Amino acid sequence: MPTELFQRSINRWLNAHLSDDLASDEGTGDIVESVVYSKSTGVVCGKYPIGILIGDFFPTCEIHWFVEEGERVADGNRVLSLTGPSASVLSCERTLLNILGRMSGIATLTSEWVKEAGGIGIACTRKTAWGLMDKWAVHIGGGLTHRLSRSDALMIKENDLSVIAPDGDPESSIPFAISSIDFDSNARFTVIEVQDSGQAILAASAWSENQKTRNGLEPLVILLDNMGPTACGRTDRDLRKLELREWCILEGSGGVNRGDLPAWASISGVDVISSSEVNMGCSPLDFSMLIGDD
């Protein structure tokens, strides 16, 4: 079920969409029934935002779903029906179809990535067009949402190291940054971005030393940025030789594309891949709404 955080996000996006479209619940005209059909094959997503759209913004209308969230549909399948005054049904049509199309497109593409990733987790990033609505769609497609906001986890990126480190040199900046972490608050989910195997070893070593001191067991997420599956695979092997692999979750990110998924699955050694392609690179699933159609 959507959290309170997600529901607040939905309301903000719905207000923006409806304001842009000058759409409102006019409540006039004859009572009509419209049916939304799928015009392609994929995973349906958007049931909760559309439920809020109708319940809170178009209360003169009633909605009935023929499918569940995350269910696959084929060309010609009925997805939902909307009944209400004709002016209201027509007013909310575009917003409803935009939400259903985009979120279903993301869920469908994500499900394909997950299927092709050979067991590696597929996560989106914070590069989104529709915020948490994009992330919900990734979740419905079987992907991982990663951080929902800046406050969701501590993330130390290259620019952060430049700001907080004493001299900017990775040899000292990475251990310094990790030793500065409040482990009691952040050990459960901390991410550090590195550029090569040497930096990954520095991060894992500093993390393991601090964790052993406090008797902690939580792993560090090491984001291997723009390294590709081959270099990531070498990093995985280097960490295993030094008995540091158990202290980290390896995340491959940057320049990841769908065509390289077989290589990531076979040689990278990472636990998860993060990419904005699953939500930013998708095409909407095609749906059509017809009034008075049985």
PLY file of the C-alpha trace (Angstrom):
ply
format ascii 1.0
element vertex 294
property float x
property float y
property float z
element edge 293
property int vertex1
property int vertex2
end_header
0.00 0.00 0.00
1.17 3.57 -0.60
2.70 5.29 2.42
1.57 8.67 3.74
4.71 10.15 2.14
3.68 8.77 -1.25
0.07 9.89 -0.89
1.19 13.47 -0.19
3.41 13.32 -3.27
0.50 12.04 -5.36
-1.68 14.95 -4.29
1.00 17.48 -5.23
1.42 15.96 -8.69
-2.34 15.69 -9.28
-2.82 19.35 -8.38
-0.10 20.28 -10.87
-1.49 18.09 -13.68
-5.07 19.27 -13.22
-4.02 22.91 -12.95
-2.02 22.68 -16.17
-4.99 21.06 -17.94
-7.59 23.41 -16.38
-9.53 20.28 -15.47
-12.17 20.09 -12.72
-15.22 18.14 -11.63
-17.84 20.17 -13.49
-20.63 17.73 -12.61
-22.78 18.59 -15.63
-24.20 16.59 -18.52
-25.81 13.17 -18.81
-24.43 10.23 -16.86
-22.13 8.25 -19.15
-19.91 5.21 -18.80
-16.44 5.15 -20.33
-14.11 2.18 -20.61
-10.31 2.30 -20.78
-8.74 -0.33 -23.03
-5.13 -1.36 -23.37
-3.71 -0.88 -26.86
-0.45 -2.67 -26.08
1.01 -5.38 -23.85
2.55 -4.60 -20.49
2.23 -4.15 -16.72
-0.58 -1.95 -15.42
0.42 0.67 -12.85
-1.27 3.79 -11.51
-4.24 2.39 -9.62
-3.56 4.33 -6.41
-2.93 7.76 -7.97
-5.96 7.35 -10.22
-8.05 6.28 -7.22
-7.06 9.52 -5.46
-7.69 11.47 -8.68
-11.30 10.27 -8.83
-12.02 10.09 -5.09
-10.62 13.50 -4.14
-10.84 15.58 -7.31
-13.79 14.06 -9.27
-16.19 12.80 -6.58
-19.18 12.86 -8.96
-17.56 9.97 -10.85
-17.19 6.31 -9.92
-14.37 4.03 -11.02
-14.26 0.26 -11.40
-11.08 -1.67 -12.13
-10.97 -4.87 -14.17
-7.30 -5.52 -13.34
-5.06 -5.33 -10.28
-1.98 -3.14 -9.80
0.97 -4.94 -11.39
-1.17 -7.24 -13.54
-0.16 -7.81 -17.15
-2.57 -6.86 -19.91
-2.62 -7.44 -23.64
-3.91 -5.40 -26.55
-7.69 -5.06 -26.27
-8.03 -5.88 -22.56
-10.40 -3.75 -20.48
-8.54 -1.96 -17.69
-11.15 0.21 -15.95
-14.52 1.88 -16.34
-15.42 5.42 -15.28
-19.04 6.49 -14.76
-20.25 10.04 -14.10
-21.49 13.31 -15.61
-20.18 13.62 -19.15
-18.40 16.94 -18.52
-16.49 15.49 -15.56
-15.53 12.29 -17.37
-14.21 14.29 -20.31
-12.39 16.73 -18.02
-10.36 14.07 -16.20
-9.76 11.83 -19.24
-6.36 13.23 -20.25
-4.90 13.33 -16.75
-6.10 9.79 -16.05
-4.64 8.42 -19.28
-1.36 10.30 -18.83
-0.86 8.81 -15.36
-1.88 5.32 -16.43
0.27 5.42 -19.56
3.46 6.75 -18.00
3.39 4.66 -14.83
2.50 1.49 -16.74
5.29 2.21 -19.21
7.82 2.47 -16.38
6.54 -0.68 -14.67
6.67 -2.58 -17.97
10.23 -1.49 -18.84
11.43 -2.19 -15.30
9.97 -5.72 -15.41
11.91 -6.35 -18.63
15.18 -5.12 -17.09
14.62 -7.29 -14.02
13.99 -10.32 -16.21
17.19 -9.76 -18.19
19.45 -8.90 -15.23
20.15 -12.48 -14.16
19.29 -11.98 -10.51
21.04 -8.63 -10.02
18.75 -6.06 -8.39
17.57 -3.24 -10.65
17.18 0.14 -8.94
16.16 3.54 -10.19
17.91 6.75 -9.14
16.70 10.15 -7.94
16.65 11.33 -11.56
12.88 11.27 -12.02
10.26 13.22 -13.96
7.34 12.56 -11.62
9.13 12.02 -8.32
7.75 9.24 -6.14
5.17 8.29 -8.77
8.06 7.16 -10.98
9.57 5.25 -8.07
6.27 3.52 -7.28
6.06 2.36 -10.88
9.59 0.94 -10.68
8.54 -0.91 -7.51
5.47 -2.36 -9.23
7.70 -3.54 -12.10
9.86 -5.50 -9.65
12.66 -2.96 -9.29
14.21 -1.27 -6.26
13.41 2.33 -5.39
16.80 3.14 -3.77
16.61 6.46 -1.86
13.25 8.23 -1.92
14.80 11.58 -0.96
18.06 13.11 0.26
17.06 12.33 3.85
16.39 8.65 3.16
20.04 7.61 3.47
23.47 9.14 3.81
25.20 9.35 0.44
28.80 10.50 0.07
29.50 11.42 -3.55
32.63 12.73 -5.26
31.62 16.36 -4.67
30.88 15.63 -1.01
34.41 14.25 -0.58
35.80 17.45 -2.08
33.89 19.49 0.51
34.42 17.45 3.68
37.89 15.96 3.08
41.05 17.58 4.44
42.96 17.67 1.15
40.74 16.04 -1.49
43.08 13.08 -1.98
41.07 9.80 -1.96
43.80 8.11 0.12
42.87 10.35 3.03
39.45 11.78 2.10
37.62 8.45 1.93
38.76 7.13 5.35
38.25 10.61 6.83
34.70 10.84 5.47
33.77 7.38 6.77
35.28 7.99 10.20
33.16 11.16 10.41
29.88 9.25 9.99
27.45 8.95 12.89
27.24 5.16 12.68
24.41 4.87 15.20
22.20 6.95 12.89
23.50 6.01 9.45
25.04 2.53 9.48
21.79 0.95 8.31
22.00 2.68 4.91
25.07 4.63 3.80
26.29 4.94 0.21
29.73 6.11 -0.91
30.64 6.76 -4.54
34.05 5.55 -5.78
35.82 5.66 -9.12
38.04 2.55 -9.06
38.97 -0.61 -7.20
41.54 1.14 -5.00
38.97 3.61 -3.72
36.50 0.77 -3.10
39.11 -1.03 -0.99
39.80 2.17 0.99
36.07 2.58 1.68
35.48 -1.06 2.64
38.56 -1.13 4.90
37.60 2.06 6.75
34.01 0.88 7.11
34.98 -2.56 8.45
37.39 -1.04 11.00
34.74 1.34 12.33
32.10 -1.38 12.42
34.36 -3.80 14.28
35.05 -1.09 16.87
31.33 -0.67 17.57
30.43 -4.35 17.02
28.28 -3.39 14.04
27.34 -5.72 11.20
25.61 -3.45 8.66
27.27 -3.35 5.22
28.30 -0.23 3.32
26.85 0.39 -0.14
29.78 1.12 -2.45
28.60 2.78 -5.65
31.02 1.90 -8.47
30.56 4.93 -10.69
31.01 4.64 -14.46
33.29 1.61 -14.11
31.45 -0.85 -16.35
30.97 -4.58 -15.74
34.60 -5.62 -16.35
36.17 -3.19 -13.85
33.37 -3.89 -11.38
34.18 -7.59 -11.64
37.84 -6.92 -10.82
36.77 -4.84 -7.82
34.56 -7.65 -6.57
37.47 -10.10 -6.81
39.90 -7.68 -5.11
37.53 -7.18 -2.18
37.03 -10.93 -1.81
40.79 -11.55 -1.72
41.11 -9.04 1.12
38.07 -10.54 2.93
36.26 -7.22 2.68
33.38 -8.23 0.40
31.11 -9.18 3.32
31.28 -5.57 4.52
29.77 -4.07 1.39
26.97 -4.12 -1.12
28.31 -3.33 -4.58
26.22 -1.10 -6.80
27.06 -0.56 -10.46
25.92 2.80 -11.76
26.58 5.30 -14.52
26.29 4.56 -18.21
24.31 1.36 -17.64
22.19 0.38 -20.62
19.87 -2.52 -21.27
22.06 -4.04 -23.96
24.86 -4.60 -21.44
22.71 -6.47 -18.91
24.05 -9.93 -19.94
27.59 -8.72 -19.22
26.58 -7.24 -15.90
24.91 -10.51 -14.97
27.87 -12.68 -15.95
31.04 -10.79 -14.99
30.34 -7.71 -12.85
29.95 -9.32 -9.42
27.69 -6.46 -8.29
24.59 -6.90 -6.16
22.53 -4.15 -7.73
22.53 -1.89 -10.78
21.07 1.60 -10.57
20.00 3.48 -13.65
17.61 6.29 -14.53
16.93 4.50 -17.82
14.20 2.36 -16.27
12.03 5.42 -15.64
13.48 8.22 -17.78
14.02 6.10 -20.87
10.60 4.48 -21.07
7.76 4.96 -23.56
4.24 5.25 -22.16
2.02 2.22 -22.46
-0.83 2.99 -24.87
-4.42 3.16 -23.53
-7.65 4.47 -24.97
-10.85 5.66 -23.25
-14.15 5.17 -25.10
-17.52 6.47 -23.91
-20.59 4.31 -24.36
-18.54 1.28 -25.39
-19.45 -2.13 -23.98
0 1
1 2
2 3
3 4
4 5
5 6
6 7
7 8
8 9
9 10
10 11
11 12
12 13
13 14
14 15
15 16
16 17
17 18
18 19
19 20
20 21
21 22
22 23
23 24
24 25
25 26
26 27
27 28
28 29
29 30
30 31
31 32
32 33
33 34
34 35
35 36
36 37
37 38
38 39
39 40
40 41
41 42
42 43
43 44
44 45
45 46
46 47
47 48
48 49
49 50
50 51
51 52
52 53
53 54
54 55
55 56
56 57
57 58
58 59
59 60
60 61
61 62
62 63
63 64
64 65
65 66
66 67
67 68
68 69
69 70
70 71
71 72
72 73
73 74
74 75
75 76
76 77
77 78
78 79
79 80
80 81
81 82
82 83
83 84
84 85
85 86
86 87
87 88
88 89
89 90
90 91
91 92
92 93
93 94
94 95
95 96
96 97
97 98
98 99
99 100
100 101
101 102
102 103
103 104
104 105
105 106
106 107
107 108
108 109
109 110
110 111
111 112
112 113
113 114
114 115
115 116
116 117
117 118
118 119
119 120
120 121
121 122
122 123
123 124
124 125
125 126
126 127
127 128
128 129
129 130
130 131
131 132
132 133
133 134
134 135
135 136
136 137
137 138
138 139
139 140
140 141
141 142
142 143
143 144
144 145
145 146
146 147
147 148
148 149
149 150
150 151
151 152
152 153
153 154
154 155
155 156
156 157
157 158
158 159
159 160
160 161
161 162
162 163
163 164
164 165
165 166
166 167
167 168
168 169
169 170
170 171
171 172
172 173
173 174
174 175
175 176
176 177
177 178
178 179
179 180
180 181
181 182
182 183
183 184
184 185
185 186
186 187
187 188
188 189
189 190
190 191
191 192
192 193
193 194
194 195
195 196
196 197
197 198
198 199
199 200
200 201
201 202
202 203
203 204
204 205
205 206
206 207
207 208
208 209
209 210
210 211
211 212
212 213
213 214
214 215
215 216
216 217
217 218
218 219
219 220
220 221
221 222
222 223
223 224
224 225
225 226
226 227
227 228
228 229
229 230
230 231
231 232
232 233
233 234
234 235
235 236
236 237
237 238
238 239
239 240
240 241
241 242
242 243
243 244
244 245
245 246
246 247
247 248
248 249
249 250
250 251
251 252
252 253
253 254
254 255
255 256
256 257
257 258
258 259
259 260
260 261
261 262
262 263
263 264
264 265
265 266
266 267
267 268
268 269
269 270
270 271
271 272
272 273
273 274
274 275
275 276
276 277
277 278
278 279
279 280
280 281
281 282
282 283
283 284
284 285
285 286
286 287
287 288
288 289
289 290
290 291
291 292
292 293
